[in-house]
Amino acid sequence: MIARLKDAHRSGIRVVTSSMTLIEAYHGQVQHAAWAWAMSRVVVEPVTRDVAERAVGLLRDTGLHGHKYAIDAALAVIAGRLGGSVVLYTSDEDDMTKLCGEGVRVVAL
C-alpha cells in the first residue's frame, strides 16, 4: 500500500477512506511512524448518520448482514458519492463489487 500511496501522491490523486476502515486496518505490528506517514497521505471521511443510513440501504439491497459487512458498506457509500473516476482497492473484491455497484471500479489487492 505504501507504494500505491506514493504513486497517488506523485500523480495528484486523492486517496480517501472511511474512519472505520482505518480502525479495521490497524494491527499491533504497524510501526507508528509508518502509520503516521500513511495517514498524512489519506483523506479520512467520517461515518455519519447519513452514511450509516445509506449503508443500511446497501446491505438491504444486497442481502448482506451488517454484522459482517458494516465497514465495507460504509466505505462503499463514501466511495460512491465521491464522483468522477473512483477506484477502490480491497482484499474483498466480490462483496465490495456487490456493494459499490457500477459507479466504482473495484480492484483486488
PDB file as gemmi writes it, atoms N, CA and C in Angstrom:
CRYST1    1.000    1.000    1.000  90.00  90.00  90.00 P 1                      
ATOM      1  N   MET A   1       0.818  -1.196   0.000  1.00  0.00           N  
ATOM      2  CA  MET A   1       0.000   0.000   0.000  1.00  0.00           C  
ATOM      3  C   MET A   1       0.861   1.259   0.000  1.00  0.00           C  
ATOM      4  N   ILE A   2       2.010   1.213   0.636  1.00  0.00           N  
ATOM      5  CA  ILE A   2       2.853   2.408   0.689  1.00  0.00           C  
ATOM      6  C   ILE A   2       3.241   2.846  -0.719  1.00  0.00           C  
ATOM      7  N   ALA A   3       3.578   1.890  -1.575  1.00  0.00           N  
ATOM      8  CA  ALA A   3       3.933   2.239  -2.961  1.00  0.00           C  
ATOM      9  C   ALA A   3       2.750   2.882  -3.670  1.00  0.00           C  
ATOM     10  N   ARG A   4       1.547   2.364  -3.445  1.00  0.00           N  
ATOM     11  CA  ARG A   4       0.356   2.951  -4.070  1.00  0.00           C  
ATOM     12  C   ARG A   4       0.105   4.366  -3.548  1.00  0.00           C  
ATOM     13  N   LEU A   5       0.308   4.570  -2.259  1.00  0.00           N  
ATOM     14  CA  LEU A   5       0.127   5.913  -1.697  1.00  0.00           C  
ATOM     15  C   LEU A   5       1.149   6.887  -2.281  1.00  0.00           C  
ATOM     16  N   LYS A   6       2.387   6.439  -2.439  1.00  0.00           N  
ATOM     17  CA  LYS A   6       3.418   7.297  -3.036  1.00  0.00           C  
ATOM     18  C   LYS A   6       3.066   7.641  -4.478  1.00  0.00           C  
ATOM     19  N   ASP A   7       2.635   6.634  -5.246  1.00  0.00           N  
ATOM     20  CA  ASP A   7       2.251   6.874  -6.643  1.00  0.00           C  
ATOM     21  C   ASP A   7       1.079   7.846  -6.730  1.00  0.00           C  
ATOM     22  N   ALA A   8       0.097   7.656  -5.879  1.00  0.00           N  
ATOM     23  CA  ALA A   8      -1.069   8.543  -5.884  1.00  0.00           C  
ATOM     24  C   ALA A   8      -0.657   9.970  -5.552  1.00  0.00           C  
ATOM     25  N   HIS A   9       0.195  10.124  -4.553  1.00  0.00           N  
ATOM     26  CA  HIS A   9       0.650  11.453  -4.147  1.00  0.00           C  
ATOM     27  C   HIS A   9       1.408  12.140  -5.289  1.00  0.00           C  
ATOM     28  N   ARG A  10       2.307  11.414  -5.940  1.00  0.00           N  
ATOM     29  CA  ARG A  10       3.068  11.967  -7.068  1.00  0.00           C  
ATOM     30  C   ARG A  10       2.158  12.365  -8.225  1.00  0.00           C  
ATOM     31  N   SER A  11       1.080  11.621  -8.402  1.00  0.00           N  
ATOM     32  CA  SER A  11       0.159  11.872  -9.518  1.00  0.00           C  
ATOM     33  C   SER A  11      -0.948  12.858  -9.172  1.00  0.00           C  
ATOM     34  N   GLY A  12      -0.969  13.320  -7.930  1.00  0.00           N  
ATOM     35  CA  GLY A  12      -2.007  14.261  -7.516  1.00  0.00           C  
ATOM     36  C   GLY A  12      -3.370  13.619  -7.325  1.00  0.00           C  
ATOM     37  N   ILE A  13      -3.391  12.329  -7.052  1.00  0.00           N  
ATOM     38  CA  ILE A  13      -4.648  11.602  -6.853  1.00  0.00           C  
ATOM     39  C   ILE A  13      -4.988  11.595  -5.369  1.00  0.00           C  
ATOM     40  N   ARG A  14      -6.226  12.002  -5.066  1.00  0.00           N  
ATOM     41  CA  ARG A  14      -6.689  11.953  -3.676  1.00  0.00           C  
ATOM     42  C   ARG A  14      -6.972  10.511  -3.279  1.00  0.00           C  
ATOM     43  N   VAL A  15      -6.511  10.131  -2.106  1.00  0.00           N  
ATOM     44  CA  VAL A  15      -6.804   8.814  -1.549  1.00  0.00           C  
ATOM     45  C   VAL A  15      -7.755   9.044  -0.382  1.00  0.00           C  
ATOM     46  N   VAL A  16      -8.914   8.398  -0.459  1.00  0.00           N  
ATOM     47  CA  VAL A  16      -9.973   8.621   0.524  1.00  0.00           C  
ATOM     48  C   VAL A  16     -10.364   7.287   1.141  1.00  0.00           C  
ATOM     49  N   THR A  17     -10.624   7.295   2.434  1.00  0.00           N  
ATOM     50  CA  THR A  17     -11.121   6.104   3.114  1.00  0.00           C  
ATOM     51  C   THR A  17     -12.090   6.527   4.208  1.00  0.00           C  
ATOM     52  N   SER A  18     -12.688   5.551   4.855  1.00  0.00           N  
ATOM     53  CA  SER A  18     -13.592   5.854   5.967  1.00  0.00           C  
ATOM     54  C   SER A  18     -12.839   5.747   7.287  1.00  0.00           C  
ATOM     55  N   SER A  19     -13.332   6.437   8.282  1.00  0.00           N  
ATOM     56  CA  SER A  19     -12.712   6.371   9.604  1.00  0.00           C  
ATOM     57  C   SER A  19     -12.746   4.944  10.145  1.00  0.00           C  
ATOM     58  N   MET A  20     -13.800   4.207   9.863  1.00  0.00           N  
ATOM     59  CA  MET A  20     -13.910   2.836  10.351  1.00  0.00           C  
ATOM     60  C   MET A  20     -12.924   1.898   9.650  1.00  0.00           C  
ATOM     61  N   THR A  21     -12.635   2.149   8.388  1.00  0.00           N  
ATOM     62  CA  THR A  21     -11.680   1.313   7.658  1.00  0.00           C  
ATOM     63  C   THR A  21     -10.294   1.421   8.285  1.00  0.00           C  
ATOM     64  N   LEU A  22      -9.945   2.612   8.762  1.00  0.00           N  
ATOM     65  CA  LEU A  22      -8.647   2.779   9.430  1.00  0.00           C  
ATOM     66  C   LEU A  22      -8.561   1.915  10.676  1.00  0.00           C  
ATOM     67  N   ILE A  23      -9.632   1.892  11.440  1.00  0.00           N  
ATOM     68  CA  ILE A  23      -9.646   1.076  12.658  1.00  0.00           C  
ATOM     69  C   ILE A  23      -9.513  -0.398  12.298  1.00  0.00           C  
ATOM     70  N   GLU A  24     -10.235  -0.817  11.267  1.00  0.00           N  
ATOM     71  CA  GLU A  24     -10.182  -2.211  10.826  1.00  0.00           C  
ATOM     72  C   GLU A  24      -8.780  -2.592  10.339  1.00  0.00           C  
ATOM     73  N   ALA A  25      -8.077  -1.671   9.699  1.00  0.00           N  
ATOM     74  CA  ALA A  25      -6.768  -1.960   9.106  1.00  0.00           C  
ATOM     75  C   ALA A  25      -5.641  -2.008  10.133  1.00  0.00           C  
ATOM     76  N   TYR A  26      -5.839  -1.398  11.287  1.00  0.00           N  
ATOM     77  CA  TYR A  26      -4.752  -1.308  12.259  1.00  0.00           C  
ATOM     78  C   TYR A  26      -4.501  -2.657  12.933  1.00  0.00           C  
ATOM     79  N   HIS A  27      -3.230  -2.945  13.179  1.00  0.00           N  
ATOM     80  CA  HIS A  27      -2.842  -4.098  13.985  1.00  0.00           C  
ATOM     81  C   HIS A  27      -1.571  -3.744  14.746  1.00  0.00           C  
ATOM     82  N   GLY A  28      -1.262  -4.505  15.753  1.00  0.00           N  
ATOM     83  CA  GLY A  28      -0.177  -4.196  16.676  1.00  0.00           C  
ATOM     84  C   GLY A  28       1.215  -4.165  16.083  1.00  0.00           C  
ATOM     85  N   GLN A  29       1.399  -4.710  14.894  1.00  0.00           N  
ATOM     86  CA  GLN A  29       2.733  -4.725  14.303  1.00  0.00           C  
ATOM     87  C   GLN A  29       2.999  -3.530  13.396  1.00  0.00           C  
ATOM     88  N   VAL A  30       2.041  -2.632  13.284  1.00  0.00           N  
ATOM     89  CA  VAL A  30       2.223  -1.424  12.474  1.00  0.00           C  
ATOM     90  C   VAL A  30       3.089  -0.447  13.264  1.00  0.00           C  
ATOM     91  N   GLN A  31       4.163   0.016  12.654  1.00  0.00           N  
ATOM     92  CA  GLN A  31       5.021   0.994  13.317  1.00  0.00           C  
ATOM     93  C   GLN A  31       4.351   2.366  13.278  1.00  0.00           C  
ATOM     94  N   HIS A  32       4.439   3.081  14.380  1.00  0.00           N  
ATOM     95  CA  HIS A  32       3.768   4.377  14.493  1.00  0.00           C  
ATOM     96  C   HIS A  32       4.196   5.342  13.387  1.00  0.00           C  
ATOM     97  N   ALA A  33       5.479   5.409  13.090  1.00  0.00           N  
ATOM     98  CA  ALA A  33       5.962   6.350  12.066  1.00  0.00           C  
ATOM     99  C   ALA A  33       5.378   6.014  10.693  1.00  0.00           C  
ATOM    100  N   ALA A  34       5.304   4.737  10.362  1.00  0.00           N  
ATOM    101  CA  ALA A  34       4.731   4.327   9.073  1.00  0.00           C  
ATOM    102  C   ALA A  34       3.241   4.643   9.023  1.00  0.00           C  
ATOM    103  N   TRP A  35       2.547   4.394  10.127  1.00  0.00           N  
ATOM    104  CA  TRP A  35       1.108   4.698  10.203  1.00  0.00           C  
ATOM    105  C   TRP A  35       0.886   6.201  10.049  1.00  0.00           C  
ATOM    106  N   ALA A  36       1.656   6.994  10.763  1.00  0.00           N  
ATOM    107  CA  ALA A  36       1.509   8.455  10.691  1.00  0.00           C  
ATOM    108  C   ALA A  36       1.790   8.959   9.276  1.00  0.00           C  
ATOM    109  N   TRP A  37       2.802   8.413   8.618  1.00  0.00           N  
ATOM    110  CA  TRP A  37       3.103   8.819   7.243  1.00  0.00           C  
ATOM    111  C   TRP A  37       1.937   8.480   6.329  1.00  0.00           C  
ATOM    112  N   ALA A  38       1.419   7.269   6.429  1.00  0.00           N  
ATOM    113  CA  ALA A  38       0.290   6.861   5.583  1.00  0.00           C  
ATOM    114  C   ALA A  38      -0.924   7.749   5.836  1.00  0.00           C  
ATOM    115  N   MET A  39      -1.184   8.062   7.085  1.00  0.00           N  
ATOM    116  CA  MET A  39      -2.340   8.906   7.413  1.00  0.00           C  
ATOM    117  C   MET A  39      -2.185  10.320   6.864  1.00  0.00           C  
ATOM    118  N   SER A  40      -0.947  10.767   6.708  1.00  0.00           N  
ATOM    119  CA  SER A  40      -0.726  12.103   6.145  1.00  0.00           C  
ATOM    120  C   SER A  40      -1.053  12.147   4.657  1.00  0.00           C  
ATOM    121  N   ARG A  41      -1.195  11.003   4.024  1.00  0.00           N  
ATOM    122  CA  ARG A  41      -1.482  10.920   2.592  1.00  0.00           C  
ATOM    123  C   ARG A  41      -2.942  10.567   2.295  1.00  0.00           C  
ATOM    124  N   VAL A  42      -3.753  10.400   3.333  1.00  0.00           N  
ATOM    125  CA  VAL A  42      -5.117   9.902   3.164  1.00  0.00           C  
ATOM    126  C   VAL A  42      -6.130  10.915   3.690  1.00  0.00           C  
ATOM    127  N   VAL A  43      -7.207  11.110   2.924  1.00  0.00           N  
ATOM    128  CA  VAL A  43      -8.350  11.896   3.388  1.00  0.00           C  
ATOM    129  C   VAL A  43      -9.283  10.919   4.094  1.00  0.00           C  
ATOM    130  N   VAL A  44      -9.615  11.204   5.343  1.00  0.00           N  
ATOM    131  CA  VAL A  44     -10.457  10.306   6.129  1.00  0.00           C  
ATOM    132  C   VAL A  44     -11.856  10.905   6.244  1.00  0.00           C  
ATOM    133  N   GLU A  45     -12.829  10.176   5.718  1.00  0.00           N  
ATOM    134  CA  GLU A  45     -14.223  10.608   5.768  1.00  0.00           C  
ATOM    135  C   GLU A  45     -14.901   9.974   6.980  1.00  0.00           C  
ATOM    136  N   PRO A  46     -15.686  10.750   7.715  1.00  0.00           N  
ATOM    137  CA  PRO A  46     -16.375  10.195   8.881  1.00  0.00           C  
ATOM    138  C   PRO A  46     -17.567   9.334   8.469  1.00  0.00           C  
ATOM    139  N   VAL A  47     -17.895   8.393   9.322  1.00  0.00           N  
ATOM    140  CA  VAL A  47     -19.107   7.601   9.126  1.00  0.00           C  
ATOM    141  C   VAL A  47     -20.213   8.322   9.894  1.00  0.00           C  
ATOM    142  N   THR A  48     -20.935   9.154   9.171  1.00  0.00           N  
ATOM    143  CA  THR A  48     -22.005   9.965   9.748  1.00  0.00           C  
ATOM    144  C   THR A  48     -23.315   9.185   9.759  1.00  0.00           C  
ATOM    145  N   ARG A  49     -24.336   9.782  10.316  1.00  0.00           N  
ATOM    146  CA  ARG A  49     -25.659   9.157  10.317  1.00  0.00           C  
ATOM    147  C   ARG A  49     -26.136   8.927   8.882  1.00  0.00           C  
ATOM    148  N   ASP A  50     -25.911   9.910   8.006  1.00  0.00           N  
ATOM    149  CA  ASP A  50     -26.314   9.767   6.611  1.00  0.00           C  
ATOM    150  C   ASP A  50     -25.590   8.595   5.951  1.00  0.00           C  
ATOM    151  N   VAL A  51     -24.289   8.490   6.172  1.00  0.00           N  
ATOM    152  CA  VAL A  51     -23.525   7.368   5.617  1.00  0.00           C  
ATOM    153  C   VAL A  51     -24.078   6.051   6.166  1.00  0.00           C  
ATOM    154  N   ALA A  52     -24.357   6.012   7.459  1.00  0.00           N  
ATOM    155  CA  ALA A  52     -24.888   4.794   8.077  1.00  0.00           C  
ATOM    156  C   ALA A  52     -26.231   4.399   7.471  1.00  0.00           C  
ATOM    157  N   GLU A  53     -27.115   5.371   7.278  1.00  0.00           N  
ATOM    158  CA  GLU A  53     -28.431   5.064   6.710  1.00  0.00           C  
ATOM    159  C   GLU A  53     -28.310   4.559   5.279  1.00  0.00           C  
ATOM    160  N   ARG A  54     -27.437   5.166   4.505  1.00  0.00           N  
ATOM    161  CA  ARG A  54     -27.230   4.700   3.125  1.00  0.00           C  
ATOM    162  C   ARG A  54     -26.573   3.315   3.111  1.00  0.00           C  
ATOM    163  N   ALA A  55     -25.669   3.074   4.050  1.00  0.00           N  
ATOM    164  CA  ALA A  55     -25.017   1.764   4.145  1.00  0.00           C  
ATOM    165  C   ALA A  55     -26.037   0.679   4.488  1.00  0.00           C  
ATOM    166  N   VAL A  56     -26.956   0.990   5.379  1.00  0.00           N  
ATOM    167  CA  VAL A  56     -28.023   0.039   5.704  1.00  0.00           C  
ATOM    168  C   VAL A  56     -28.834  -0.281   4.449  1.00  0.00           C  
ATOM    169  N   GLY A  57     -29.101   0.733   3.638  1.00  0.00           N  
ATOM    170  CA  GLY A  57     -29.815   0.510   2.381  1.00  0.00           C  
ATOM    171  C   GLY A  57     -29.053  -0.420   1.449  1.00  0.00           C  
ATOM    172  N   LEU A  58     -27.736  -0.232   1.353  1.00  0.00           N  
ATOM    173  CA  LEU A  58     -26.921  -1.126   0.523  1.00  0.00           C  
ATOM    174  C   LEU A  58     -26.963  -2.559   1.042  1.00  0.00           C  
ATOM    175  N   LEU A  59     -26.862  -2.705   2.355  1.00  0.00           N  
ATOM    176  CA  LEU A  59     -26.920  -4.045   2.942  1.00  0.00           C  
ATOM    177  C   LEU A  59     -28.264  -4.702   2.642  1.00  0.00           C  
ATOM    178  N   ARG A  60     -29.327  -3.940   2.783  1.00  0.00           N  
ATOM    179  CA  ARG A  60     -30.666  -4.456   2.495  1.00  0.00           C  
ATOM    180  C   ARG A  60     -30.770  -4.871   1.025  1.00  0.00           C  
ATOM    181  N   ASP A  61     -30.298  -3.999   0.129  1.00  0.00           N  
ATOM    182  CA  ASP A  61     -30.400  -4.262  -1.309  1.00  0.00           C  
ATOM    183  C   ASP A  61     -29.573  -5.473  -1.755  1.00  0.00           C  
ATOM    184  N   THR A  62     -28.455  -5.714  -1.095  1.00  0.00           N  
ATOM    185  CA  THR A  62     -27.567  -6.811  -1.497  1.00  0.00           C  
ATOM    186  C   THR A  62     -27.790  -8.085  -0.694  1.00  0.00           C  
ATOM    187  N   GLY A  63     -28.580  -8.008   0.363  1.00  0.00           N  
ATOM    188  CA  GLY A  63     -28.825  -9.183   1.195  1.00  0.00           C  
ATOM    189  C   GLY A  63     -27.664  -9.535   2.105  1.00  0.00           C  
ATOM    190  N   LEU A  64     -26.743  -8.597   2.302  1.00  0.00           N  
ATOM    191  CA  LEU A  64     -25.601  -8.835   3.187  1.00  0.00           C  
ATOM    192  C   LEU A  64     -25.941  -8.375   4.600  1.00  0.00           C  
ATOM    193  N   HIS A  65     -25.293  -8.977   5.599  1.00  0.00           N  
ATOM    194  CA  HIS A  65     -25.584  -8.691   7.005  1.00  0.00           C  
ATOM    195  C   HIS A  65     -24.613  -7.652   7.562  1.00  0.00           C  
ATOM    196  N   GLY A  66     -25.149  -6.697   8.295  1.00  0.00           N  
ATOM    197  CA  GLY A  66     -24.339  -5.625   8.855  1.00  0.00           C  
ATOM    198  C   GLY A  66     -23.268  -6.081   9.822  1.00  0.00           C  
ATOM    199  N   HIS A  67     -23.505  -7.186  10.527  1.00  0.00           N  
ATOM    200  CA  HIS A  67     -22.514  -7.654  11.491  1.00  0.00           C  
ATOM    201  C   HIS A  67     -21.179  -7.944  10.803  1.00  0.00           C  
ATOM    202  N   LYS A  68     -21.242  -8.465   9.593  1.00  0.00           N  
ATOM    203  CA  LYS A  68     -20.018  -8.808   8.865  1.00  0.00           C  
ATOM    204  C   LYS A  68     -19.588  -7.721   7.882  1.00  0.00           C  
ATOM    205  N   TYR A  69     -20.542  -6.960   7.334  1.00  0.00           N  
ATOM    206  CA  TYR A  69     -20.242  -6.066   6.214  1.00  0.00           C  
ATOM    207  C   TYR A  69     -20.469  -4.579   6.503  1.00  0.00           C  
ATOM    208  N   ALA A  70     -20.618  -4.208   7.751  1.00  0.00           N  
ATOM    209  CA  ALA A  70     -20.911  -2.810   8.093  1.00  0.00           C  
ATOM    210  C   ALA A  70     -19.835  -1.852   7.586  1.00  0.00           C  
ATOM    211  N   ILE A  71     -18.588  -2.157   7.861  1.00  0.00           N  
ATOM    212  CA  ILE A  71     -17.494  -1.266   7.462  1.00  0.00           C  
ATOM    213  C   ILE A  71     -17.392  -1.202   5.943  1.00  0.00           C  
ATOM    214  N   ASP A  72     -17.536  -2.342   5.280  1.00  0.00           N  
ATOM    215  CA  ASP A  72     -17.498  -2.371   3.815  1.00  0.00           C  
ATOM    216  C   ASP A  72     -18.621  -1.532   3.221  1.00  0.00           C  
ATOM    217  N   ALA A  73     -19.813  -1.650   3.795  1.00  0.00           N  
ATOM    218  CA  ALA A  73     -20.955  -0.891   3.272  1.00  0.00           C  
ATOM    219  C   ALA A  73     -20.739   0.610   3.444  1.00  0.00           C  
ATOM    220  N   ALA A  74     -20.203   1.025   4.587  1.00  0.00           N  
ATOM    221  CA  ALA A  74     -19.929   2.451   4.803  1.00  0.00           C  
ATOM    222  C   ALA A  74     -18.886   2.951   3.802  1.00  0.00           C  
ATOM    223  N   LEU A  75     -17.850   2.167   3.565  1.00  0.00           N  
ATOM    224  CA  LEU A  75     -16.827   2.553   2.594  1.00  0.00           C  
ATOM    225  C   LEU A  75     -17.413   2.636   1.185  1.00  0.00           C  
ATOM    226  N   ALA A  76     -18.302   1.716   0.847  1.00  0.00           N  
ATOM    227  CA  ALA A  76     -18.952   1.740  -0.470  1.00  0.00           C  
ATOM    228  C   ALA A  76     -19.767   3.015  -0.653  1.00  0.00           C  
ATOM    229  N   VAL A  77     -20.464   3.443   0.386  1.00  0.00           N  
ATOM    230  CA  VAL A  77     -21.234   4.691   0.317  1.00  0.00           C  
ATOM    231  C   VAL A  77     -20.297   5.868   0.085  1.00  0.00           C  
ATOM    232  N   ILE A  78     -19.228   5.931   0.853  1.00  0.00           N  
ATOM    233  CA  ILE A  78     -18.275   7.039   0.725  1.00  0.00           C  
ATOM    234  C   ILE A  78     -17.645   7.043  -0.666  1.00  0.00           C  
ATOM    235  N   ALA A  79     -17.243   5.890  -1.156  1.00  0.00           N  
ATOM    236  CA  ALA A  79     -16.644   5.808  -2.497  1.00  0.00           C  
ATOM    237  C   ALA A  79     -17.649   6.220  -3.563  1.00  0.00           C  
ATOM    238  N   GLY A  80     -18.881   5.790  -3.403  1.00  0.00           N  
ATOM    239  CA  GLY A  80     -19.908   6.072  -4.397  1.00  0.00           C  
ATOM    240  C   GLY A  80     -20.285   7.530  -4.511  1.00  0.00           C  
ATOM    241  N   ARG A  81     -20.143   8.269  -3.447  1.00  0.00           N  
ATOM    242  CA  ARG A  81     -20.541   9.679  -3.502  1.00  0.00           C  
ATOM    243  C   ARG A  81     -19.397  10.618  -3.887  1.00  0.00           C  
ATOM    244  N   LEU A  82     -18.210  10.072  -4.114  1.00  0.00           N  
ATOM    245  CA  LEU A  82     -17.075  10.912  -4.498  1.00  0.00           C  
ATOM    246  C   LEU A  82     -17.224  11.474  -5.899  1.00  0.00           C  
ATOM    247  N   GLY A  83     -17.834  10.719  -6.781  1.00  0.00           N  
ATOM    248  CA  GLY A  83     -17.996  11.178  -8.156  1.00  0.00           C  
ATOM    249  C   GLY A  83     -16.697  11.078  -8.932  1.00  0.00           C  
ATOM    250  N   GLY A  84     -16.799  11.181 -10.228  1.00  0.00           N  
ATOM    251  CA  GLY A  84     -15.613  11.088 -11.068  1.00  0.00           C  
ATOM    252  C   GLY A  84     -15.107   9.665 -11.159  1.00  0.00           C  
ATOM    253  N   SER A  85     -13.836   9.532 -11.449  1.00  0.00           N  
ATOM    254  CA  SER A  85     -13.205   8.224 -11.594  1.00  0.00           C  
ATOM    255  C   SER A  85     -12.749   7.737 -10.223  1.00  0.00           C  
ATOM    256  N   VAL A  86     -13.396   6.693  -9.715  1.00  0.00           N  
ATOM    257  CA  VAL A  86     -13.094   6.183  -8.379  1.00  0.00           C  
ATOM    258  C   VAL A  86     -12.655   4.729  -8.489  1.00  0.00           C  
ATOM    259  N   VAL A  87     -11.521   4.424  -7.872  1.00  0.00           N  
ATOM    260  CA  VAL A  87     -11.028   3.054  -7.800  1.00  0.00           C  
ATOM    261  C   VAL A  87     -10.937   2.684  -6.330  1.00  0.00           C  
ATOM    262  N   LEU A  88     -11.491   1.540  -5.970  1.00  0.00           N  
ATOM    263  CA  LEU A  88     -11.458   1.073  -4.594  1.00  0.00           C  
ATOM    264  C   LEU A  88     -10.596  -0.186  -4.537  1.00  0.00           C  
ATOM    265  N   TYR A  89      -9.503  -0.126  -3.780  1.00  0.00           N  
ATOM    266  CA  TYR A  89      -8.631  -1.283  -3.595  1.00  0.00           C  
ATOM    267  C   TYR A  89      -9.095  -2.048  -2.371  1.00  0.00           C  
ATOM    268  N   THR A  90      -9.220  -3.369  -2.509  1.00  0.00           N  
ATOM    269  CA  THR A  90      -9.750  -4.174  -1.417  1.00  0.00           C  
ATOM    270  C   THR A  90      -9.242  -5.608  -1.490  1.00  0.00           C  
ATOM    271  N   SER A  91      -9.249  -6.268  -0.359  1.00  0.00           N  
ATOM    272  CA  SER A  91      -8.958  -7.700  -0.333  1.00  0.00           C  
ATOM    273  C   SER A  91     -10.245  -8.506  -0.486  1.00  0.00           C  
ATOM    274  N   ASP A  92     -11.384  -7.833  -0.543  1.00  0.00           N  
ATOM    275  CA  ASP A  92     -12.694  -8.484  -0.631  1.00  0.00           C  
ATOM    276  C   ASP A  92     -13.429  -8.008  -1.885  1.00  0.00           C  
ATOM    277  N   GLU A  93     -12.865  -8.344  -3.037  1.00  0.00           N  
ATOM    278  CA  GLU A  93     -13.367  -7.829  -4.314  1.00  0.00           C  
ATOM    279  C   GLU A  93     -14.829  -8.184  -4.571  1.00  0.00           C  
ATOM    280  N   ASP A  94     -15.227  -9.415  -4.305  1.00  0.00           N  
ATOM    281  CA  ASP A  94     -16.583  -9.865  -4.625  1.00  0.00           C  
ATOM    282  C   ASP A  94     -17.646  -9.060  -3.880  1.00  0.00           C  
ATOM    283  N   ASP A  95     -17.514  -8.976  -2.564  1.00  0.00           N  
ATOM    284  CA  ASP A  95     -18.532  -8.266  -1.783  1.00  0.00           C  
ATOM    285  C   ASP A  95     -18.499  -6.763  -2.021  1.00  0.00           C  
ATOM    286  N   MET A  96     -17.305  -6.194  -2.187  1.00  0.00           N  
ATOM    287  CA  MET A  96     -17.238  -4.752  -2.450  1.00  0.00           C  
ATOM    288  C   MET A  96     -17.834  -4.416  -3.813  1.00  0.00           C  
ATOM    289  N   THR A  97     -17.685  -5.311  -4.783  1.00  0.00           N  
ATOM    290  CA  THR A  97     -18.303  -5.093  -6.091  1.00  0.00           C  
ATOM    291  C   THR A  97     -19.817  -5.077  -5.954  1.00  0.00           C  
ATOM    292  N   LYS A  98     -20.365  -5.994  -5.160  1.00  0.00           N  
ATOM    293  CA  LYS A  98     -21.814  -6.014  -4.909  1.00  0.00           C  
ATOM    294  C   LYS A  98     -22.265  -4.711  -4.255  1.00  0.00           C  
ATOM    295  N   LEU A  99     -21.518  -4.257  -3.268  1.00  0.00           N  
ATOM    296  CA  LEU A  99     -21.909  -3.066  -2.510  1.00  0.00           C  
ATOM    297  C   LEU A  99     -21.719  -1.779  -3.308  1.00  0.00           C  
ATOM    298  N   CYS A 100     -20.690  -1.708  -4.115  1.00  0.00           N  
ATOM    299  CA  CYS A 100     -20.384  -0.463  -4.828  1.00  0.00           C  
ATOM    300  C   CYS A 100     -21.199  -0.272  -6.100  1.00  0.00           C  
ATOM    301  N   GLY A 101     -21.593  -1.322  -6.732  1.00  0.00           N  
ATOM    302  CA  GLY A 101     -22.311  -1.172  -7.988  1.00  0.00           C  
ATOM    303  C   GLY A 101     -21.382  -0.706  -9.095  1.00  0.00           C  
ATOM    304  N   GLU A 102     -21.960  -0.092 -10.120  1.00  0.00           N  
ATOM    305  CA  GLU A 102     -21.192   0.256 -11.318  1.00  0.00           C  
ATOM    306  C   GLU A 102     -20.415   1.566 -11.214  1.00  0.00           C  
ATOM    307  N   GLY A 103     -20.697   2.413 -10.248  1.00  0.00           N  
ATOM    308  CA  GLY A 103     -20.056   3.717 -10.177  1.00  0.00           C  
ATOM    309  C   GLY A 103     -18.633   3.712  -9.661  1.00  0.00           C  
ATOM    310  N   VAL A 104     -18.194   2.574  -9.131  1.00  0.00           N  
ATOM    311  CA  VAL A 104     -16.863   2.474  -8.530  1.00  0.00           C  
ATOM    312  C   VAL A 104     -16.167   1.248  -9.115  1.00  0.00           C  
ATOM    313  N   ARG A 105     -14.936   1.435  -9.569  1.00  0.00           N  
ATOM    314  CA  ARG A 105     -14.151   0.294 -10.053  1.00  0.00           C  
ATOM    315  C   ARG A 105     -13.460  -0.353  -8.863  1.00  0.00           C  
ATOM    316  N   VAL A 106     -13.738  -1.617  -8.638  1.00  0.00           N  
ATOM    317  CA  VAL A 106     -13.177  -2.354  -7.505  1.00  0.00           C  
ATOM    318  C   VAL A 106     -12.007  -3.191  -8.008  1.00  0.00           C  
ATOM    319  N   VAL A 107     -10.861  -3.056  -7.325  1.00  0.00           N  
ATOM    320  CA  VAL A 107      -9.638  -3.764  -7.713  1.00  0.00           C  
ATOM    321  C   VAL A 107      -9.139  -4.573  -6.520  1.00  0.00           C  
ATOM    322  N   ALA A 108      -8.874  -5.851  -6.755  1.00  0.00           N  
ATOM    323  CA  ALA A 108      -8.377  -6.726  -5.690  1.00  0.00           C  
ATOM    324  C   ALA A 108      -6.917  -6.428  -5.376  1.00  0.00           C  
ATOM    325  N   LEU A 109      -6.591  -6.467  -4.108  1.00  0.00           N  
ATOM    326  CA  LEU A 109      -5.193  -6.330  -3.671  1.00  0.00           C  
ATOM    327  C   LEU A 109      -4.532  -7.687  -3.668  1.00  0.00           C  
TER     328      LEU A 109                                                      
END                                                                             
